[in-house]
Amino acid sequence: MALLALALAALGIFGVVEFGVAQSRKEIGLRIALGARVQDVMLGAVRPAGIVVGAGMFAGLVASWLLASGLNTILFGVSAHDPLTLVMGLAGLFVVALAAATLPARRASMIDPATTLRAD
């Protein structure tokens, strides 16, 4: 179930970043035409997703810390406040989110500015 939830989160992040890139296609094309570096274009596409994922991770960490007392009764062999488990879960989610946002960002950095500026 956790892997399914992680896959759905990655798919959602991918979709949101892809939608954002599609909405700002002309802006990205103009930035590339004016000499923006590939790293800057990719960072501009990944940064909003990173902010949202970071805020969600923080909210989830706070919620898990507050609700952990109810989980102690169903967990065996690990504490609900186990820092290693929390850090590993957050790191795994961050890596998956970064990977899901990288593909649309990579596509954004390869936009042909001439074609984009001629459109419409």
C-alpha positions as CSV (number, residue, x, y, z in Angstrom):
1,M,0.0,0.0,0.0
2,A,2.8,2.4,0.8
3,L,4.4,1.8,-2.7
4,L,1.1,2.4,-4.3
5,A,0.7,5.7,-2.4
6,L,4.2,6.7,-3.3
7,A,3.6,5.9,-7.0
8,L,0.4,7.9,-6.9
9,A,2.2,10.9,-5.3
10,A,4.9,10.7,-8.0
11,L,2.3,10.6,-10.7
12,G,0.5,13.6,-9.2
13,I,3.7,15.6,-8.9
14,F,4.6,14.7,-12.4
15,G,1.2,15.8,-13.7
16,V,1.3,19.1,-11.8
17,V,4.8,20.0,-13.0
18,E,4.0,19.0,-16.6
19,F,0.9,21.2,-16.5
20,G,2.9,24.1,-15.1
21,V,5.5,23.7,-17.9
22,A,2.8,23.6,-20.5
23,Q,1.1,26.7,-19.2
24,S,4.4,28.7,-19.2
25,R,5.7,27.3,-22.5
26,K,5.9,30.8,-24.2
27,E,7.7,32.2,-21.1
28,I,10.2,29.4,-21.1
29,G,10.8,29.8,-24.8
30,L,11.4,33.5,-24.4
31,R,13.8,32.9,-21.5
32,I,15.7,30.4,-23.6
33,A,15.8,32.8,-26.6
34,L,17.2,35.5,-24.3
35,G,20.0,33.2,-23.1
36,A,18.7,31.5,-20.0
37,R,20.9,28.5,-18.9
38,V,19.4,25.0,-18.9
39,Q,19.9,24.8,-15.1
40,D,17.9,28.0,-14.6
41,V,15.0,26.7,-16.7
42,M,15.0,23.4,-14.9
43,L,15.2,25.0,-11.5
44,G,12.3,27.3,-12.5
45,A,10.2,24.3,-13.3
46,V,11.2,22.2,-10.2
47,R,11.2,24.9,-7.6
48,P,7.4,25.3,-7.2
49,A,7.0,21.5,-6.8
50,G,9.8,21.5,-4.3
51,I,8.1,24.2,-2.2
52,V,4.8,22.3,-2.2
53,V,6.5,19.0,-1.4
54,G,8.5,20.5,1.4
55,A,5.4,22.1,2.9
56,G,3.6,18.8,2.7
57,M,6.4,16.9,4.2
58,F,6.6,19.4,7.1
59,A,2.8,19.2,7.7
60,G,3.0,15.4,7.5
61,L,5.9,15.3,10.0
62,V,4.0,17.5,12.4
63,A,0.8,15.4,12.0
64,S,2.6,12.1,12.5
65,W,4.4,13.4,15.6
66,L,1.1,14.6,17.1
67,L,-0.9,11.5,16.2
68,A,1.8,9.0,17.1
69,S,0.4,8.0,20.4
70,G,-2.5,6.3,18.7
71,L,-0.1,4.4,16.5
72,N,2.0,2.9,19.3
73,T,-0.7,0.3,20.0
74,I,-0.5,-1.2,16.4
75,L,3.2,-0.9,15.8
76,F,5.5,-3.8,16.7
77,G,9.3,-3.5,17.0
78,V,9.4,0.2,16.2
79,S,8.3,3.3,18.0
80,A,6.0,5.8,16.4
81,H,8.6,8.5,17.2
82,D,11.5,6.6,15.7
83,P,13.7,9.3,14.1
84,L,15.4,6.9,11.6
85,T,12.1,5.8,10.2
86,L,10.8,9.3,9.9
87,V,14.0,10.6,8.2
88,M,14.1,7.6,5.8
89,G,10.5,8.1,4.9
90,L,10.9,11.8,4.2
91,A,14.1,11.2,2.3
92,G,12.4,8.6,0.1
93,L,9.5,10.8,-0.6
94,F,11.8,13.7,-1.4
95,V,13.8,11.6,-3.9
96,V,10.7,10.3,-5.6
97,A,9.3,13.9,-5.8
98,L,12.5,15.2,-7.3
99,A,12.6,12.4,-9.8
100,A,9.0,13.0,-10.8
101,A,9.6,16.7,-11.3
102,T,12.8,16.3,-13.2
103,L,11.3,14.8,-16.4
104,P,9.0,17.7,-17.1
105,A,11.7,20.2,-16.2
106,R,14.1,18.5,-18.6
107,R,11.5,18.8,-21.3
108,A,11.1,22.4,-20.5
109,S,14.8,23.0,-20.9
110,M,14.7,21.5,-24.4
111,I,11.9,23.8,-25.8
112,D,12.8,25.2,-29.1
113,P,12.4,29.0,-28.7
114,A,11.8,29.7,-32.4
115,T,8.9,27.3,-32.6
116,T,7.5,28.5,-29.3
117,L,7.6,32.2,-30.2
118,R,6.1,31.6,-33.7
119,A,3.1,29.8,-32.2
120,D,-0.2,31.8,-31.8
